[in-house]
Amino acid sequence: YDIIFPLARPGLAVTLILTWVFAWTEYLLAATLTNFHARTLTTGLSEYVTTTGTAWGIMAAIAMLTLVPALIVFSVVQRHIVAGLT
C-alpha cells in the first residue's frame, strides 16, 4: 500500500477531474432526465432558441457561466493532470 497508492494518485486524480468535467458538460442526459422546473444551466440554454429568433447575448453569457467552474477546477489541478497523463 505504501508504494501503490502514491504511484496511482496522479492517474486517479486525472480520472476524477475528467469524469467531473464530462459530467458537468453532459447535455443529452440532463435534457432527457430533467423537466422544466428542475433544469441545469446547460439545458436552460435551449429556452433562448425560439422560432422567432435567438437571444445570442444571453446565451453567450450563460455559456460563459457554465464554463467558469470547469476552468477553476482545471486551473487548480493542472499539475495533477500533467503528472497523470505523462
C-alpha positions in Angstrom: 0.0 0.0 0.0 2.9 2.4 0.6 4.1 2.0 -3.0 0.9 1.5 -5.0 -1.2 4.4 -3.8 1.4 7.2 -4.2 2.1 6.0 -7.7 -1.6 5.7 -8.6 -2.6 9.1 -7.2 -1.9 11.2 -10.3 -3.8 8.8 -12.5 -6.7 8.7 -10.1 -6.7 12.5 -9.9 -6.9 12.8 -13.7 -9.7 10.3 -13.8 -11.6 12.2 -11.2 -11.1 15.5 -12.9 -12.1 14.4 -16.4 -15.1 12.5 -15.1 -16.3 15.6 -13.3 -15.8 17.8 -16.4 -17.6 15.3 -18.7 -20.5 15.0 -16.2 -20.6 18.8 -15.8 -21.0 19.4 -19.5 -23.3 16.5 -20.3 -26.2 17.9 -22.2 -28.1 15.0 -23.6 -28.6 13.1 -20.3 -29.6 16.3 -18.4 -32.1 17.3 -21.2 -33.6 13.8 -21.1 -33.9 13.4 -17.3 -35.0 16.9 -16.2 -38.2 18.7 -16.6 -38.9 22.4 -16.9 -38.8 23.2 -13.2 -35.6 21.3 -12.5 -33.1 22.3 -15.1 -29.3 22.6 -15.3 -27.7 25.7 -16.8 -26.7 23.9 -20.0 -30.3 22.7 -20.7 -31.7 26.1 -19.8 -29.9 27.5 -22.8 -32.4 25.9 -25.1 -35.1 28.4 -23.8 -33.4 31.2 -25.7 -33.7 29.5 -29.1 -37.2 30.2 -30.4 -39.0 30.2 -33.7 -38.8 34.0 -33.8 -35.1 34.3 -33.1 -32.2 33.5 -30.9 -31.0 35.6 -28.0 -27.3 35.3 -28.7 -26.1 37.7 -26.0 -27.9 36.0 -23.1 -26.9 32.6 -24.4 -23.2 33.6 -24.6 -23.4 35.0 -21.0 -24.9 31.8 -19.6 -22.5 29.6 -21.6 -19.6 31.5 -20.0 -21.1 31.0 -16.6 -21.3 27.3 -17.2 -17.6 27.2 -18.2 -16.3 29.1 -15.1 -16.4 26.1 -12.6 -14.6 23.8 -15.1 -12.0 26.5 -15.7 -11.5 26.9 -12.0 -11.1 23.2 -11.4 -8.7 22.9 -14.3 -6.5 25.7 -13.1 -6.3 24.4 -9.6 -5.5 20.8 -10.5 -3.4 21.4 -13.7 -0.3 19.9 -12.2 -2.1 16.7 -11.4 -3.4 16.4 -14.9 0.1 16.8 -16.4 1.5 14.3 -13.9 -1.2 11.8 -14.5 -1.0 12.0 -18.3 2.8 11.6 -18.5 
